[in-house]
Amino acid sequence: MLAIYKKELRQYFNSMIGFVFLAFFLVIIGIYTWAYNFSGGLGNFEVTLGGISFMYVLLIPILTMRIVAEENRQKTDQLLYTAPISLTKIIIGKYFAVMTLFSCAFIPICIYPLIIHMYGTDVRLAPAYSSIIGFYLLGAATIAIGLFISSLTESQVIASVVSFITLLLTFLLSNITSLLPTDAIVQCVMIAASWLVICLVFYHMMNNVTILIMMAVIGEAAIWIVYAVKSSLYEGLLTNILNTLALSTRYDDFSLGILNYDAIVYYVSIAFLFVFLTIQMIKKKRFN
């Protein structure tokens, strides 16, 4: 795993992707820090980070687009399948390499509240650093999502575009759900349609028609039976489910300077889930 980790980390700086990511990341944060804290005389660094969480939608796809997609394009993924170490260690090594590069960008960020404080602005350090922790965990979760999407294709461009759209939707979910009707029948129909989409995703991962049909039939039957028994359960149900999937809403407490342990567990779970799905996707390709 250490060899994979070193190889991936070296490639980021050999291909300039690492330098470009660090440059844009720090430039954006630097501009917002100057605008909010220095020019505006605001001592709340957590407000600064809360205003730029959108940049993950732009930068993470660029950072993660080549992790697995490039291996698929160059057919070097065959070497991964026959490597003397497990696929789990290979994917974890790749993920840790990206996280190391990502962590490098946070070294100067951790100094920003101290610099602002040195210039006479009254900075509350506890809320500032709790927001930095939340900002870091949000990035770790989005990187895991980008890693999974990169494993689905051979094209870096497709991986980047799909990651951008996916992350954009997760950041806008809270706004989108507010537009959805909350009627029980409408919510039930949308949940039934969403379940079919989930079944298709699982089919793509497992390529098993029998499991696809079983999941679809059992799931759809359960959805409509519950609706027939107690339709009131569906009022606003999909809206609540989608709100839990909105990555940005979990960061709201951090941006207010609140160290929310539920949100920490949520972001760690999202990162673990998508790394796990990536491992399963690679195993499926090796099996095929």
Contacts in CASP RR format, 6 or more apart in sequence:
PFRMAT RR
TARGET T0000
AUTHOR 0000-0000-0000
METHOD contacts of the structure
MODEL  1
MLAIYKKELRQYFNSMIGFVFLAFFLVIIGIYTWAYNFSGGLGNFEVTLG
GISFMYVLLIPILTMRIVAEENRQKTDQLLYTAPISLTKIIIGKYFAVMT
LFSCAFIPICIYPLIIHMYGTDVRLAPAYSSIIGFYLLGAATIAIGLFIS
SLTESQVIASVVSFITLLLTFLLSNITSLLPTDAIVQCVMIAASWLVICL
VFYHMMNNVTILIMMAVIGEAAIWIVYAVKSSLYEGLLTNILNTLALSTR
YDDFSLGILNYDAIVYYVSIAFLFVFLTIQMIKKKRFN
1 85 0 8 1.000
1 89 0 8 1.000
1 90 0 8 1.000
1 92 0 8 1.000
1 93 0 8 1.000
4 85 0 8 1.000
4 89 0 8 1.000
4 90 0 8 1.000
4 93 0 8 1.000
4 94 0 8 1.000
4 97 0 8 1.000
5 93 0 8 1.000
5 94 0 8 1.000
5 96 0 8 1.000
5 97 0 8 1.000
5 100 0 8 1.000
6 97 0 8 1.000
7 97 0 8 1.000
8 67 0 8 1.000
8 93 0 8 1.000
8 94 0 8 1.000
8 97 0 8 1.000
8 98 0 8 1.000
9 97 0 8 1.000
9 100 0 8 1.000
9 101 0 8 1.000
12 18 0 8 1.000
12 21 0 8 1.000
12 97 0 8 1.000
12 98 0 8 1.000
12 101 0 8 1.000
13 19 0 8 1.000
15 66 0 8 1.000
17 62 0 8 1.000
17 63 0 8 1.000
17 66 0 8 1.000
18 63 0 8 1.000
18 101 0 8 1.000
20 62 0 8 1.000
21 59 0 8 1.000
21 62 0 8 1.000
21 63 0 8 1.000
21 101 0 8 1.000
21 105 0 8 1.000
22 101 0 8 1.000
22 104 0 8 1.000
22 105 0 8 1.000
24 59 0 8 1.000
25 55 0 8 1.000
25 59 0 8 1.000
25 105 0 8 1.000
26 105 0 8 1.000
26 108 0 8 1.000
26 109 0 8 1.000
28 52 0 8 1.000
28 55 0 8 1.000
29 48 0 8 1.000
29 49 0 8 1.000
29 52 0 8 1.000
29 109 0 8 1.000
29 112 0 8 1.000
30 112 0 8 1.000
32 48 0 8 1.000
32 51 0 8 1.000
32 52 0 8 1.000
33 45 0 8 1.000
33 48 0 8 1.000
33 112 0 8 1.000
33 116 0 8 1.000
36 42 0 8 1.000
36 44 0 8 1.000
36 47 0 8 1.000
36 48 0 8 1.000
37 43 0 8 1.000
37 44 0 8 1.000
37 45 0 8 1.000
37 48 0 8 1.000
37 116 0 8 1.000
37 121 0 8 1.000
38 116 0 8 1.000
38 119 0 8 1.000
41 121 0 8 1.000
42 48 0 8 1.000
42 121 0 8 1.000
43 116 0 8 1.000
43 121 0 8 1.000
43 122 0 8 1.000
43 123 0 8 1.000
43 124 0 8 1.000
44 123 0 8 1.000
44 124 0 8 1.000
44 127 0 8 1.000
44 128 0 8 1.000
45 112 0 8 1.000
45 113 0 8 1.000
45 116 0 8 1.000
45 123 0 8 1.000
45 127 0 8 1.000
45 128 0 8 1.000
45 131 0 8 1.000
45 132 0 8 1.000
46 127 0 8 1.000
46 128 0 8 1.000
46 130 0 8 1.000
46 131 0 8 1.000
46 254 0 8 1.000
46 255 0 8 1.000
46 256 0 8 1.000
46 257 0 8 1.000
47 255 0 8 1.000
49 131 0 8 1.000
49 132 0 8 1.000
49 135 0 8 1.000
49 254 0 8 1.000
49 255 0 8 1.000
50 131 0 8 1.000
50 135 0 8 1.000
50 251 0 8 1.000
50 254 0 8 1.000
50 255 0 8 1.000
51 255 0 8 1.000
53 135 0 8 1.000
53 138 0 8 1.000
53 171 0 8 1.000
53 248 0 8 1.000
53 251 0 8 1.000
53 255 0 8 1.000
54 171 0 8 1.000
56 138 0 8 1.000
56 139 0 8 1.000
56 142 0 8 1.000
56 167 0 8 1.000
56 171 0 8 1.000
57 164 0 8 1.000
57 167 0 8 1.000
57 168 0 8 1.000
57 171 0 8 1.000
58 164 0 8 1.000
60 139 0 8 1.000
60 142 0 8 1.000
60 143 0 8 1.000
60 145 0 8 1.000
60 146 0 8 1.000
60 163 0 8 1.000
60 167 0 8 1.000
61 146 0 8 1.000
61 159 0 8 1.000
61 160 0 8 1.000
61 161 0 8 1.000
61 163 0 8 1.000
61 164 0 8 1.000
61 167 0 8 1.000
62 160 0 8 1.000
63 98 0 8 1.000
63 101 0 8 1.000
63 102 0 8 1.000
63 143 0 8 1.000
64 98 0 8 1.000
64 143 0 8 1.000
64 146 0 8 1.000
64 147 0 8 1.000
64 149 0 8 1.000
64 150 0 8 1.000
64 159 0 8 1.000
64 163 0 8 1.000
65 146 0 8 1.000
65 150 0 8 1.000
65 156 0 8 1.000
65 157 0 8 1.000
65 159 0 8 1.000
65 160 0 8 1.000
65 163 0 8 1.000
66 150 0 8 1.000
66 156 0 8 1.000
66 159 0 8 1.000
67 94 0 8 1.000
67 98 0 8 1.000
67 146 0 8 1.000
67 147 0 8 1.000
67 150 0 8 1.000
67 151 0 8 1.000
68 77 0 8 1.000
68 94 0 8 1.000
68 147 0 8 1.000
68 150 0 8 1.000
68 151 0 8 1.000
68 278 0 8 1.000
68 282 0 8 1.000
69 150 0 8 1.000
69 151 0 8 1.000
69 153 0 8 1.000
69 154 0 8 1.000
69 155 0 8 1.000
69 156 0 8 1.000
69 158 0 8 1.000
69 159 0 8 1.000
70 156 0 8 1.000
71 77 0 8 1.000
71 80 0 8 1.000
72 151 0 8 1.000
72 153 0 8 1.000
72 154 0 8 1.000
73 154 0 8 1.000
73 155 0 8 1.000
73 156 0 8 1.000
77 282 0 8 1.000
77 285 0 8 1.000
80 87 0 8 1.000
80 90 0 8 1.000
80 282 0 8 1.000
81 87 0 8 1.000
81 282 0 8 1.000
81 285 0 8 1.000
81 286 0 8 1.000
83 90 0 8 1.000
87 279 0 8 1.000
87 282 0 8 1.000
87 283 0 8 1.000
87 286 0 8 1.000
88 279 0 8 1.000
90 282 0 8 1.000
91 147 0 8 1.000
91 275 0 8 1.000
91 278 0 8 1.000
91 279 0 8 1.000
91 282 0 8 1.000
92 275 0 8 1.000
94 147 0 8 1.000
95 143 0 8 1.000
95 144 0 8 1.000
95 147 0 8 1.000
95 275 0 8 1.000
98 143 0 8 1.000
98 147 0 8 1.000
99 140 0 8 1.000
99 143 0 8 1.000
102 139 0 8 1.000
102 140 0 8 1.000
102 143 0 8 1.000
103 136 0 8 1.000
106 132 0 8 1.000
106 136 0 8 1.000
109 132 0 8 1.000
109 135 0 8 1.000
110 129 0 8 1.000
110 132 0 8 1.000
113 123 0 8 1.000
113 125 0 8 1.000
113 128 0 8 1.000
113 129 0 8 1.000
113 132 0 8 1.000
114 125 0 8 1.000
116 123 0 8 1.000
117 123 0 8 1.000
117 125 0 8 1.000
124 257 0 8 1.000
126 257 0 8 1.000
127 256 0 8 1.000
127 257 0 8 1.000
127 258 0 8 1.000
128 257 0 8 1.000
130 254 0 8 1.000
130 257 0 8 1.000
130 258 0 8 1.000
130 259 0 8 1.000
131 254 0 8 1.000
131 255 0 8 1.000
131 257 0 8 1.000
133 254 0 8 1.000
133 259 0 8 1.000
133 264 0 8 1.000
134 251 0 8 1.000
134 254 0 8 1.000
134 263 0 8 1.000
134 264 0 8 1.000
134 267 0 8 1.000
135 251 0 8 1.000
135 254 0 8 1.000
137 263 0 8 1.000
137 264 0 8 1.000
137 267 0 8 1.000
137 268 0 8 1.000
138 247 0 8 1.000
138 248 0 8 1.000
138 250 0 8 1.000
138 251 0 8 1.000
138 254 0 8 1.000
138 267 0 8 1.000
140 267 0 8 1.000
140 268 0 8 1.000
140 271 0 8 1.000
141 247 0 8 1.000
141 267 0 8 1.000
141 270 0 8 1.000
141 271 0 8 1.000
141 274 0 8 1.000
142 167 0 8 1.000
142 247 0 8 1.000
143 271 0 8 1.000
144 270 0 8 1.000
144 271 0 8 1.000
144 272 0 8 1.000
144 273 0 8 1.000
144 274 0 8 1.000
144 275 0 8 1.000
144 278 0 8 1.000
145 163 0 8 1.000
145 166 0 8 1.000
145 167 0 8 1.000
145 170 0 8 1.000
145 270 0 8 1.000
145 274 0 8 1.000
146 159 0 8 1.000
146 163 0 8 1.000
146 166 0 8 1.000
146 167 0 8 1.000
146 274 0 8 1.000
147 274 0 8 1.000
147 275 0 8 1.000
147 278 0 8 1.000
148 274 0 8 1.000
148 275 0 8 1.000
148 277 0 8 1.000
148 278 0 8 1.000
148 281 0 8 1.000
149 159 0 8 1.000
149 162 0 8 1.000
149 163 0 8 1.000
149 166 0 8 1.000
150 156 0 8 1.000
150 159 0 8 1.000
150 163 0 8 1.000
151 278 0 8 1.000
151 281 0 8 1.000
151 282 0 8 1.000
152 159 0 8 1.000
152 162 0 8 1.000
152 281 0 8 1.000
153 159 0 8 1.000
153 162 0 8 1.000
167 247 0 8 1.000
169 176 0 8 1.000
170 245 0 8 1.000
170 246 0 8 1.000
170 247 0 8 1.000
170 248 0 8 1.000
171 246 0 8 1.000
171 247 0 8 1.000
171 248 0 8 1.000
173 242 0 8 1.000
173 243 0 8 1.000
173 245 0 8 1.000
173 246 0 8 1.000
173 248 0 8 1.000
173 249 0 8 1.000
174 243 0 8 1.000
174 246 0 8 1.000
174 248 0 8 1.000
174 249 0 8 1.000
176 242 0 8 1.000
177 238 0 8 1.000
177 239 0 8 1.000
177 242 0 8 1.000
177 243 0 8 1.000
177 246 0 8 1.000
178 239 0 8 1.000
180 186 0 8 1.000
180 187 0 8 1.000
180 190 0 8 1.000
180 238 0 8 1.000
180 239 0 8 1.000
180 242 0 8 1.000
181 187 0 8 1.000
182 235 0 8 1.000
182 236 0 8 1.000
182 239 0 8 1.000
183 235 0 8 1.000
184 227 0 8 1.000
184 231 0 8 1.000
184 232 0 8 1.000
184 233 0 8 1.000
184 234 0 8 1.000
184 235 0 8 1.000
184 236 0 8 1.000
185 227 0 8 1.000
185 231 0 8 1.000
185 234 0 8 1.000
187 234 0 8 1.000
187 235 0 8 1.000
187 236 0 8 1.000
187 237 0 8 1.000
187 238 0 8 1.000
187 239 0 8 1.000
188 223 0 8 1.000
188 224 0 8 1.000
188 227 0 8 1.000
188 231 0 8 1.000
188 234 0 8 1.000
190 238 0 8 1.000
191 223 0 8 1.000
191 234 0 8 1.000
191 237 0 8 1.000
191 238 0 8 1.000
191 241 0 8 1.000
192 220 0 8 1.000
192 223 0 8 1.000
192 224 0 8 1.000
194 238 0 8 1.000
195 216 0 8 1.000
195 219 0 8 1.000
195 220 0 8 1.000
195 223 0 8 1.000
196 216 0 8 1.000
196 220 0 8 1.000
198 215 0 8 1.000
199 212 0 8 1.000
199 215 0 8 1.000
199 216 0 8 1.000
200 212 0 8 1.000
202 211 0 8 1.000
202 212 0 8 1.000
202 215 0 8 1.000
203 209 0 8 1.000
203 211 0 8 1.000
203 212 0 8 1.000
205 277 0 8 1.000
205 280 0 8 1.000
205 281 0 8 1.000
205 284 0 8 1.000
206 284 0 8 1.000
207 284 0 8 1.000
207 288 0 8 1.000
226 233 0 8 1.000
226 234 0 8 1.000
227 233 0 8 1.000
227 234 0 8 1.000
243 249 0 8 1.000
247 267 0 8 1.000
247 270 0 8 1.000
250 260 0 8 1.000
250 263 0 8 1.000
250 266 0 8 1.000
250 267 0 8 1.000
251 263 0 8 1.000
253 259 0 8 1.000
253 260 0 8 1.000
253 263 0 8 1.000
254 260 0 8 1.000
254 263 0 8 1.000
END
